C-alpha cells in the first residue's frame, strides 16, 4: 500500500506542511517521488510508515486511557 503525503498527514492528524518541513529536514519516514521537478508527487510506503511509527510515539500509543 502506498500513501500520499495528504493521506499520511490525515493518518497522523497533522498538516501536509509539517510533513513537507520534515522532508526538508530529513525527518520522518522514508519517502519517494513520482515524476520530476515541481510536479513530482511524494509517496510513502506503508511498511516505511509503520516501521517509523513503531520507533516513535505516534498517535498517543503510550497515553493512559
mmCIF file of the N, C-alpha and C atoms, coordinates in Angstrom:
data_MODEL
# 
_entry.id   MODEL 
# 
loop_
_atom_site.group_PDB 
_atom_site.id 
_atom_site.type_symbol 
_atom_site.label_atom_id 
_atom_site.label_alt_id 
_atom_site.label_comp_id 
_atom_site.label_asym_id 
_atom_site.label_entity_id 
_atom_site.label_seq_id 
_atom_site.pdbx_PDB_ins_code 
_atom_site.Cartn_x 
_atom_site.Cartn_y 
_atom_site.Cartn_z 
_atom_site.occupancy 
_atom_site.B_iso_or_equiv 
_atom_site.pdbx_formal_charge 
_atom_site.auth_seq_id 
_atom_site.auth_comp_id 
_atom_site.auth_asym_id 
_atom_site.auth_atom_id 
_atom_site.pdbx_PDB_model_num 
ATOM 1   N N  . UNK A 1 1  ? 0.843  -1.178 0.000   1.00 0.00 ? 1  UNK A N  1 
ATOM 2   C CA . UNK A 1 1  ? 0.000  0.000  0.000   1.00 0.00 ? 1  UNK A CA 1 
ATOM 3   C C  . UNK A 1 1  ? 0.894  1.249  0.000   1.00 0.00 ? 1  UNK A C  1 
ATOM 4   N N  . UNK A 1 2  ? 0.465  2.238  -0.726  1.00 0.00 ? 2  UNK A N  1 
ATOM 5   C CA . UNK A 1 2  ? 1.202  3.493  -0.859  1.00 0.00 ? 2  UNK A CA 1 
ATOM 6   C C  . UNK A 1 2  ? 0.299  4.632  -0.381  1.00 0.00 ? 2  UNK A C  1 
ATOM 7   N N  . UNK A 1 3  ? 0.860  5.551  0.408   1.00 0.00 ? 3  UNK A N  1 
ATOM 8   C CA . UNK A 1 3  ? 0.118  6.706  0.902   1.00 0.00 ? 3  UNK A CA 1 
ATOM 9   C C  . UNK A 1 3  ? 0.645  7.985  0.262   1.00 0.00 ? 3  UNK A C  1 
ATOM 10  N N  . UNK A 1 4  ? -0.260 8.909  -0.032  1.00 0.00 ? 4  UNK A N  1 
ATOM 11  C CA . UNK A 1 4  ? 0.168  10.246 -0.434  1.00 0.00 ? 4  UNK A CA 1 
ATOM 12  C C  . UNK A 1 4  ? 0.547  11.017 0.823   1.00 0.00 ? 4  UNK A C  1 
ATOM 13  N N  . UNK A 1 5  ? 1.171  12.145 0.633   1.00 0.00 ? 5  UNK A N  1 
ATOM 14  C CA . UNK A 1 5  ? 1.520  12.994 1.771   1.00 0.00 ? 5  UNK A CA 1 
ATOM 15  C C  . UNK A 1 5  ? 0.257  13.439 2.512   1.00 0.00 ? 5  UNK A C  1 
ATOM 16  N N  . UNK A 1 6  ? -0.795 13.747 1.772   1.00 0.00 ? 6  UNK A N  1 
ATOM 17  C CA . UNK A 1 6  ? -2.049 14.167 2.384   1.00 0.00 ? 6  UNK A CA 1 
ATOM 18  C C  . UNK A 1 6  ? -2.680 13.039 3.203   1.00 0.00 ? 6  UNK A C  1 
ATOM 19  N N  . UNK A 1 7  ? -2.593 11.813 2.691   1.00 0.00 ? 7  UNK A N  1 
ATOM 20  C CA . UNK A 1 7  ? -3.143 10.663 3.416   1.00 0.00 ? 7  UNK A CA 1 
ATOM 21  C C  . UNK A 1 7  ? -2.363 10.409 4.705   1.00 0.00 ? 7  UNK A C  1 
ATOM 22  N N  . UNK A 1 8  ? -1.042 10.535 4.649   1.00 0.00 ? 8  UNK A N  1 
ATOM 23  C CA . UNK A 1 8  ? -0.241 10.347 5.858   1.00 0.00 ? 8  UNK A CA 1 
ATOM 24  C C  . UNK A 1 8  ? -0.521 11.452 6.867   1.00 0.00 ? 8  UNK A C  1 
ATOM 25  N N  . UNK A 1 9  ? -0.641 12.675 6.390   1.00 0.00 ? 9  UNK A N  1 
ATOM 26  C CA . UNK A 1 9  ? -0.965 13.789 7.283   1.00 0.00 ? 9  UNK A CA 1 
ATOM 27  C C  . UNK A 1 9  ? -2.296 13.539 7.978   1.00 0.00 ? 9  UNK A C  1 
ATOM 28  N N  . UNK A 1 10 ? -3.271 13.039 7.257   1.00 0.00 ? 10 UNK A N  1 
ATOM 29  C CA . UNK A 1 10 ? -4.575 12.719 7.846   1.00 0.00 ? 10 UNK A CA 1 
ATOM 30  C C  . UNK A 1 10 ? -4.444 11.584 8.864   1.00 0.00 ? 10 UNK A C  1 
ATOM 31  N N  . UNK A 1 11 ? -3.677 10.571 8.536   1.00 0.00 ? 11 UNK A N  1 
ATOM 32  C CA . UNK A 1 11 ? -3.455 9.431  9.438   1.00 0.00 ? 11 UNK A CA 1 
ATOM 33  C C  . UNK A 1 11 ? -2.884 9.901  10.765  1.00 0.00 ? 11 UNK A C  1 
ATOM 34  N N  . UNK A 1 12 ? -1.952 10.859 10.699  1.00 0.00 ? 12 UNK A N  1 
ATOM 35  C CA . UNK A 1 12 ? -1.284 11.353 11.899  1.00 0.00 ? 12 UNK A CA 1 
ATOM 36  C C  . UNK A 1 12 ? -1.917 12.614 12.466  1.00 0.00 ? 12 UNK A C  1 
ATOM 37  N N  . UNK A 1 13 ? -3.026 13.066 11.860  1.00 0.00 ? 13 UNK A N  1 
ATOM 38  C CA . UNK A 1 13 ? -3.746 14.261 12.334  1.00 0.00 ? 13 UNK A CA 1 
ATOM 39  C C  . UNK A 1 13 ? -2.816 15.472 12.427  1.00 0.00 ? 13 UNK A C  1 
ATOM 40  N N  . UNK A 1 14 ? -2.116 15.697 11.319  1.00 0.00 ? 14 UNK A N  1 
ATOM 41  C CA . UNK A 1 14 ? -1.231 16.857 11.211  1.00 0.00 ? 14 UNK A CA 1 
ATOM 42  C C  . UNK A 1 14 ? -1.411 17.447 9.821   1.00 0.00 ? 14 UNK A C  1 
ATOM 43  N N  . UNK A 1 15 ? -0.762 18.544 9.572   1.00 0.00 ? 15 UNK A N  1 
ATOM 44  C CA . UNK A 1 15 ? -0.882 19.157 8.256   1.00 0.00 ? 15 UNK A CA 1 
ATOM 45  C C  . UNK A 1 15 ? 0.171  18.618 7.306   1.00 0.00 ? 15 UNK A C  1 
ATOM 46  N N  . UNK A 1 16 ? -0.144 18.710 6.027   1.00 0.00 ? 16 UNK A N  1 
ATOM 47  C CA . UNK A 1 16 ? 0.809  18.320 4.999   1.00 0.00 ? 16 UNK A CA 1 
ATOM 48  C C  . UNK A 1 16 ? 2.044  19.216 5.053   1.00 0.00 ? 16 UNK A C  1 
ATOM 49  N N  . UNK A 1 17 ? 1.873  20.456 5.507   1.00 0.00 ? 17 UNK A N  1 
ATOM 50  C CA . UNK A 1 17 ? 3.007  21.377 5.607   1.00 0.00 ? 17 UNK A CA 1 
ATOM 51  C C  . UNK A 1 17 ? 4.045  20.876 6.608   1.00 0.00 ? 17 UNK A C  1 
ATOM 52  N N  . UNK A 1 18 ? 3.599  20.253 7.682   1.00 0.00 ? 18 UNK A N  1 
ATOM 53  C CA . UNK A 1 18 ? 4.542  19.690 8.659   1.00 0.00 ? 18 UNK A CA 1 
ATOM 54  C C  . UNK A 1 18 ? 5.363  18.578 8.009   1.00 0.00 ? 18 UNK A C  1 
ATOM 55  N N  . UNK A 1 19 ? 4.690  17.694 7.272   1.00 0.00 ? 19 UNK A N  1 
ATOM 56  C CA . UNK A 1 19 ? 5.421  16.626 6.583   1.00 0.00 ? 19 UNK A CA 1 
ATOM 57  C C  . UNK A 1 19 ? 6.397  17.205 5.568   1.00 0.00 ? 19 UNK A C  1 
ATOM 58  N N  . UNK A 1 20 ? 5.994  18.254 4.872   1.00 0.00 ? 20 UNK A N  1 
ATOM 59  C CA . UNK A 1 20 ? 6.887  18.910 3.909   1.00 0.00 ? 20 UNK A CA 1 
ATOM 60  C C  . UNK A 1 20 ? 8.122  19.451 4.622   1.00 0.00 ? 20 UNK A C  1 
ATOM 61  N N  . UNK A 1 21 ? 7.919  20.072 5.775   1.00 0.00 ? 21 UNK A N  1 
ATOM 62  C CA . UNK A 1 21 ? 9.047  20.602 6.562   1.00 0.00 ? 21 UNK A CA 1 
ATOM 63  C C  . UNK A 1 21 ? 9.952  19.458 7.015   1.00 0.00 ? 21 UNK A C  1 
ATOM 64  N N  . UNK A 1 22 ? 9.362  18.375 7.494   1.00 0.00 ? 22 UNK A N  1 
ATOM 65  C CA . UNK A 1 22 ? 10.145 17.220 7.924   1.00 0.00 ? 22 UNK A CA 1 
ATOM 66  C C  . UNK A 1 22 ? 11.006 16.689 6.781   1.00 0.00 ? 22 UNK A C  1 
ATOM 67  N N  . UNK A 1 23 ? 10.431 16.626 5.570   1.00 0.00 ? 23 UNK A N  1 
ATOM 68  C CA . UNK A 1 23 ? 11.211 16.130 4.435   1.00 0.00 ? 23 UNK A CA 1 
ATOM 69  C C  . UNK A 1 23 ? 12.419 17.028 4.177   1.00 0.00 ? 23 UNK A C  1 
ATOM 70  N N  . UNK A 1 24 ? 12.223 18.328 4.295   1.00 0.00 ? 24 UNK A N  1 
ATOM 71  C CA . UNK A 1 24 ? 13.331 19.270 4.092   1.00 0.00 ? 24 UNK A CA 1 
ATOM 72  C C  . UNK A 1 24 ? 14.395 19.110 5.167   1.00 0.00 ? 24 UNK A C  1 
ATOM 73  N N  . UNK A 1 25 ? 13.984 18.668 6.369   1.00 0.00 ? 25 UNK A N  1 
ATOM 74  C CA . UNK A 1 25 ? 14.905 18.497 7.495   1.00 0.00 ? 25 UNK A CA 1 
ATOM 75  C C  . UNK A 1 25 ? 15.382 17.052 7.639   1.00 0.00 ? 25 UNK A C  1 
ATOM 76  N N  . UNK A 1 26 ? 15.049 16.205 6.662   1.00 0.00 ? 26 UNK A N  1 
ATOM 77  C CA . UNK A 1 26 ? 15.397 14.776 6.703   1.00 0.00 ? 26 UNK A CA 1 
ATOM 78  C C  . UNK A 1 26 ? 14.853 14.085 7.944   1.00 0.00 ? 26 UNK A C  1 
ATOM 79  N N  . UNK A 1 27 ? 13.624 14.408 8.307   1.00 0.00 ? 27 UNK A N  1 
ATOM 80  C CA . UNK A 1 27 ? 12.936 13.763 9.424   1.00 0.00 ? 27 UNK A CA 1 
ATOM 81  C C  . UNK A 1 27 ? 11.790 12.926 8.868   1.00 0.00 ? 27 UNK A C  1 
ATOM 82  N N  . UNK A 1 28 ? 11.215 12.101 9.722   1.00 0.00 ? 28 UNK A N  1 
ATOM 83  C CA . UNK A 1 28 ? 10.048 11.328 9.323   1.00 0.00 ? 28 UNK A CA 1 
ATOM 84  C C  . UNK A 1 28 ? 10.407 10.061 8.578   1.00 0.00 ? 28 UNK A C  1 
ATOM 85  N N  . UNK A 1 29 ? 9.374  9.356  8.118   1.00 0.00 ? 29 UNK A N  1 
ATOM 86  C CA . UNK A 1 29 ? 9.608  8.083  7.432   1.00 0.00 ? 29 UNK A CA 1 
ATOM 87  C C  . UNK A 1 29 ? 10.192 8.292  6.035   1.00 0.00 ? 29 UNK A C  1 
ATOM 88  N N  . UNK A 1 30 ? 10.759 7.223  5.500   1.00 0.00 ? 30 UNK A N  1 
ATOM 89  C CA . UNK A 1 30 ? 11.279 7.258  4.130   1.00 0.00 ? 30 UNK A CA 1 
ATOM 90  C C  . UNK A 1 30 ? 10.143 7.569  3.171   1.00 0.00 ? 30 UNK A C  1 
ATOM 91  N N  . UNK A 1 31 ? 10.482 8.233  2.081   1.00 0.00 ? 31 UNK A N  1 
ATOM 92  C CA . UNK A 1 31 ? 9.501  8.559  1.051   1.00 0.00 ? 31 UNK A CA 1 
ATOM 93  C C  . UNK A 1 31 ? 10.169 8.481  -0.308  1.00 0.00 ? 31 UNK A C  1 
ATOM 94  N N  . UNK A 1 32 ? 9.367  8.530  -1.343  1.00 0.00 ? 32 UNK A N  1 
ATOM 95  C CA . UNK A 1 32 ? 9.906  8.598  -2.693  1.00 0.00 ? 32 UNK A CA 1 
ATOM 96  C C  . UNK A 1 32 ? 9.037  9.536  -3.503  1.00 0.00 ? 32 UNK A C  1 
ATOM 97  N N  . UNK A 1 33 ? 9.546  9.947  -4.649  1.00 0.00 ? 33 UNK A N  1 
ATOM 98  C CA . UNK A 1 33 ? 8.814  10.871 -5.508  1.00 0.00 ? 33 UNK A CA 1 
ATOM 99  C C  . UNK A 1 33 ? 8.506  10.206 -6.844  1.00 0.00 ? 33 UNK A C  1 
ATOM 100 N N  . UNK A 1 34 ? 7.303  10.459 -7.332  1.00 0.00 ? 34 UNK A N  1 
ATOM 101 C CA . UNK A 1 34 ? 6.899  10.030 -8.656  1.00 0.00 ? 34 UNK A CA 1 
ATOM 102 C C  . UNK A 1 34 ? 6.947  11.249 -9.564  1.00 0.00 ? 34 UNK A C  1 
ATOM 103 N N  . UNK A 1 35 ? 7.646  11.149 -10.669 1.00 0.00 ? 35 UNK A N  1 
ATOM 104 C CA . UNK A 1 35 ? 7.774  12.281 -11.570 1.00 0.00 ? 35 UNK A CA 1 
ATOM 105 C C  . UNK A 1 35 ? 9.033  13.059 -11.277 1.00 0.00 ? 35 UNK A C  1 
ATOM 106 N N  . UNK A 1 36 ? 9.136  14.200 -11.945 1.00 0.00 ? 36 UNK A N  1 
ATOM 107 C CA . UNK A 1 36 ? 10.338 15.018 -11.801 1.00 0.00 ? 36 UNK A CA 1 
ATOM 108 C C  . UNK A 1 36 ? 9.978  16.470 -11.566 1.00 0.00 ? 36 UNK A C  1 
ATOM 109 N N  . UNK A 1 37 ? 10.909 17.183 -10.971 1.00 0.00 ? 37 UNK A N  1 
ATOM 110 C CA . UNK A 1 37 ? 10.754 18.622 -10.777 1.00 0.00 ? 37 UNK A CA 1 
ATOM 111 C C  . UNK A 1 37 ? 9.629  18.985 -9.836  1.00 0.00 ? 37 UNK A C  1 
ATOM 112 N N  . UNK A 1 38 ? 9.041  20.148 -10.084 1.00 0.00 ? 38 UNK A N  1 
ATOM 113 C CA . UNK A 1 38 ? 7.992  20.665 -9.206  1.00 0.00 ? 38 UNK A CA 1 
ATOM 114 C C  . UNK A 1 38 ? 6.711  19.848 -9.270  1.00 0.00 ? 38 UNK A C  1 
ATOM 115 N N  . UNK A 1 39 ? 6.527  19.090 -10.329 1.00 0.00 ? 39 UNK A N  1 
ATOM 116 C CA . UNK A 1 39 ? 5.311  18.286 -10.496 1.00 0.00 ? 39 UNK A CA 1 
ATOM 117 C C  . UNK A 1 39 ? 5.424  16.912 -9.839  1.00 0.00 ? 39 UNK A C  1 
ATOM 118 N N  . UNK A 1 40 ? 6.568  16.599 -9.245  1.00 0.00 ? 40 UNK A N  1 
ATOM 119 C CA . UNK A 1 40 ? 6.762  15.297 -8.613  1.00 0.00 ? 40 UNK A CA 1 
ATOM 120 C C  . UNK A 1 40 ? 5.810  15.145 -7.429  1.00 0.00 ? 40 UNK A C  1 
ATOM 121 N N  . UNK A 1 41 ? 5.275  13.946 -7.268  1.00 0.00 ? 41 UNK A N  1 
ATOM 122 C CA . UNK A 1 41 ? 4.363  13.638 -6.170  1.00 0.00 ? 41 UNK A CA 1 
ATOM 123 C C  . UNK A 1 41 ? 5.074  12.791 -5.129  1.00 0.00 ? 41 UNK A C  1 
ATOM 124 N N  . UNK A 1 42 ? 4.942  13.171 -3.867  1.00 0.00 ? 42 UNK A N  1 
ATOM 125 C CA . UNK A 1 42 ? 5.562  12.434 -2.763  1.00 0.00 ? 42 UNK A CA 1 
ATOM 126 C C  . UNK A 1 42 ? 4.664  11.271 -2.377  1.00 0.00 ? 42 UNK A C  1 
ATOM 127 N N  . UNK A 1 43 ? 5.279  10.128 -2.141  1.00 0.00 ? 43 UNK A N  1 
ATOM 128 C CA . UNK A 1 43 ? 4.547  8.934  -1.701  1.00 0.00 ? 43 UNK A CA 1 
ATOM 129 C C  . UNK A 1 43 ? 5.323  8.259  -0.575  1.00 0.00 ? 43 UNK A C  1 
ATOM 130 N N  . UNK A 1 44 ? 4.570  7.566  0.284   1.00 0.00 ? 44 UNK A N  1 
ATOM 131 C CA . UNK A 1 44 ? 5.141  6.821  1.402   1.00 0.00 ? 44 UNK A CA 1 
ATOM 132 C C  . UNK A 1 44 ? 4.673  5.371  1.319   1.00 0.00 ? 44 UNK A C  1 
ATOM 133 N N  . UNK A 1 45 ? 5.589  4.435  1.437   1.00 0.00 ? 45 UNK A N  1 
ATOM 134 C CA . UNK A 1 45 ? 5.208  3.023  1.516   1.00 0.00 ? 45 UNK A CA 1 
ATOM 135 C C  . UNK A 1 45 ? 4.710  2.753  2.935   1.00 0.00 ? 45 UNK A C  1 
ATOM 136 N N  . UNK A 1 46 ? 3.611  2.031  3.046   1.00 0.00 ? 46 UNK A N  1 
ATOM 137 C CA . UNK A 1 46 ? 3.025  1.769  4.363   1.00 0.00 ? 46 UNK A CA 1 
ATOM 138 C C  . UNK A 1 46 ? 4.016  1.044  5.266   1.00 0.00 ? 46 UNK A C  1 
ATOM 139 N N  . UNK A 1 47 ? 4.874  0.189  4.693   1.00 0.00 ? 47 UNK A N  1 
ATOM 140 C CA . UNK A 1 47 ? 5.865  -0.530 5.501   1.00 0.00 ? 47 UNK A CA 1 
ATOM 141 C C  . UNK A 1 47 ? 6.831  0.459  6.165   1.00 0.00 ? 47 UNK A C  1 
ATOM 142 N N  . UNK A 1 48 ? 7.218  1.496  5.427   1.00 0.00 ? 48 UNK A N  1 
ATOM 143 C CA . UNK A 1 48 ? 8.132  2.504  5.980   1.00 0.00 ? 48 UNK A CA 1 
ATOM 144 C C  . UNK A 1 48 ? 7.435  3.347  7.048   1.00 0.00 ? 48 UNK A C  1 
ATOM 145 N N  . UNK A 1 49 ? 6.160  3.658  6.811   1.00 0.00 ? 49 UNK A N  1 
ATOM 146 C CA . UNK A 1 49 ? 5.383  4.427  7.786   1.00 0.00 ? 49 UNK A CA 1 
ATOM 147 C C  . UNK A 1 49 ? 5.221  3.636  9.080   1.00 0.00 ? 49 UNK A C  1 
ATOM 148 N N  . UNK A 1 50 ? 4.832  2.370  8.965   1.00 0.00 ? 50 UNK A N  1 
ATOM 149 C CA . UNK A 1 50 ? 4.632  1.542  10.158  1.00 0.00 ? 50 UNK A CA 1 
ATOM 150 C C  . UNK A 1 50 ? 5.940  1.313  10.904  1.00 0.00 ? 50 UNK A C  1 
ATOM 151 N N  . UNK A 1 51 ? 7.044  1.152  10.184  1.00 0.00 ? 51 UNK A N  1 
ATOM 152 C CA . UNK A 1 51 ? 8.352  0.992  10.836  1.00 0.00 ? 51 UNK A CA 1 
ATOM 153 C C  . UNK A 1 51 ? 8.696  2.258  11.611  1.00 0.00 ? 51 UNK A C  1 
ATOM 154 N N  . UNK A 1 52 ? 8.453  3.414  11.012  1.00 0.00 ? 52 UNK A N  1 
ATOM 155 C CA . UNK A 1 52 ? 8.739  4.682  11.673  1.00 0.00 ? 52 UNK A CA 1 
ATOM 156 C C  . UNK A 1 52 ? 7.830  4.855  12.897  1.00 0.00 ? 52 UNK A C  1 
ATOM 157 N N  . UNK A 1 53 ? 6.568  4.491  12.755  1.00 0.00 ? 53 UNK A N  1 
ATOM 158 C CA . UNK A 1 53 ? 5.633  4.591  13.882  1.00 0.00 ? 53 UNK A CA 1 
ATOM 159 C C  . UNK A 1 53 ? 6.071  3.720  15.052  1.00 0.00 ? 53 UNK A C  1 
ATOM 160 N N  . UNK A 1 54 ? 6.586  2.534  14.746  1.00 0.00 ? 54 UNK A N  1 
ATOM 161 C CA . UNK A 1 54 ? 6.984  1.622  15.821  1.00 0.00 ? 54 UNK A CA 1 
ATOM 162 C C  . UNK A 1 54 ? 8.210  2.136  16.578  1.00 0.00 ? 54 UNK A C  1 
ATOM 163 N N  . UNK A 1 55 ? 8.964  3.035  15.953  1.00 0.00 ? 55 UNK A N  1 
ATOM 164 C CA . UNK A 1 55 ? 10.154 3.593  16.597  1.00 0.00 ? 55 UNK A CA 1 
ATOM 165 C C  . UNK A 1 55 ? 9.887  4.931  17.263  1.00 0.00 ? 55 UNK A C  1 
ATOM 166 N N  . UNK A 1 56 ? 8.677  5.482  17.079  1.00 0.00 ? 56 UNK A N  1 
ATOM 167 C CA . UNK A 1 56 ? 8.328  6.798  17.620  1.00 0.00 ? 56 UNK A CA 1 
ATOM 168 C C  . UNK A 1 56 ? 6.946  6.745  18.253  1.00 0.00 ? 56 UNK A C  1 
ATOM 169 N N  . UNK A 1 57 ? 6.671  7.673  19.100  1.00 0.00 ? 57 UNK A N  1 
ATOM 170 C CA . UNK A 1 57 ? 5.364  7.739  19.763  1.00 0.00 ? 57 UNK A CA 1 
ATOM 171 C C  . UNK A 1 57 ? 4.404  8.540  18.897  1.00 0.00 ? 57 UNK A C  1 
ATOM 172 N N  . UNK A 1 58 ? 3.670  7.840  18.032  1.00 0.00 ? 58 UNK A N  1 
ATOM 173 C CA . UNK A 1 58 ? 2.706  8.473  17.141  1.00 0.00 ? 58 UNK A CA 1 
ATOM 174 C C  . UNK A 1 58 ? 1.308  8.055  17.563  1.00 0.00 ? 58 UNK A C  1 
ATOM 175 N N  . UNK A 1 59 ? 0.422  9.035  17.641  1.00 0.00 ? 59 UNK A N  1 
ATOM 176 C CA . UNK A 1 59 ? -0.969 8.727  17.935  1.00 0.00 ? 59 UNK A CA 1 
ATOM 177 C C  . UNK A 1 59 ? -1.262 8.447  19.382  1.00 0.00 ? 59 UNK A C  1 
ATOM 178 N N  . UNK A 1 60 ? -0.378 8.826  20.271  1.00 0.00 ? 60 UNK A N  1 
ATOM 179 C CA . UNK A 1 60 ? -0.641 8.669  21.695  1.00 0.00 ? 60 UNK A CA 1 
ATOM 180 C C  . UNK A 1 60 ? -0.698 7.224  22.158  1.00 0.00 ? 60 UNK A C  1 
ATOM 181 N N  . UNK A 1 61 ? 0.076  6.354  21.513  1.00 0.00 ? 61 UNK A N  1 
ATOM 182 C CA . UNK A 1 61 ? 0.050  4.931  21.891  1.00 0.00 ? 61 UNK A CA 1 
ATOM 183 C C  . UNK A 1 61 ? 0.363  4.723  23.361  1.00 0.00 ? 61 UNK A C  1 
ATOM 184 N N  . UNK A 1 62 ? 1.190  5.592  23.946  1.00 0.00 ? 62 UNK A N  1 
ATOM 185 C CA . UNK A 1 62 ? 1.606  5.412  25.328  1.00 0.00 ? 62 UNK A CA 1 
ATOM 186 C C  . UNK A 1 62 ? 0.830  6.267  26.301  1.00 0.00 ? 62 UNK A C  1 
ATOM 187 N N  . UNK A 1 63 ? -0.226 6.925  25.825  1.00 0.00 ? 63 UNK A N  1 
ATOM 188 C CA . UNK A 1 63 ? -1.024 7.762  26.720  1.00 0.00 ? 63 UNK A CA 1 
ATOM 189 C C  . UNK A 1 63 ? -1.938 6.879  27.563  1.00 0.00 ? 63 UNK A C  1 
ATOM 190 N N  . UNK A 1 64 ? -2.152 7.240  28.823  1.00 0.00 ? 64 UNK A N  1 
ATOM 191 C CA . UNK A 1 64 ? -3.076 6.465  29.652  1.00 0.00 ? 64 UNK A CA 1 
ATOM 192 C C  . UNK A 1 64 ? -4.494 6.605  29.130  1.00 0.00 ? 64 UNK A C  1 
ATOM 193 N N  . UNK A 1 65 ? -5.279 5.545  29.295  1.00 0.00 ? 65 UNK A N  1 
ATOM 194 C CA . UNK A 1 65 ? -6.676 5.564  28.832  1.00 0.00 ? 65 UNK A CA 1 
ATOM 195 C C  . UNK A 1 65 ? -7.583 6.200  29.836  1.00 0.00 ? 65 UNK A C  1 
# 
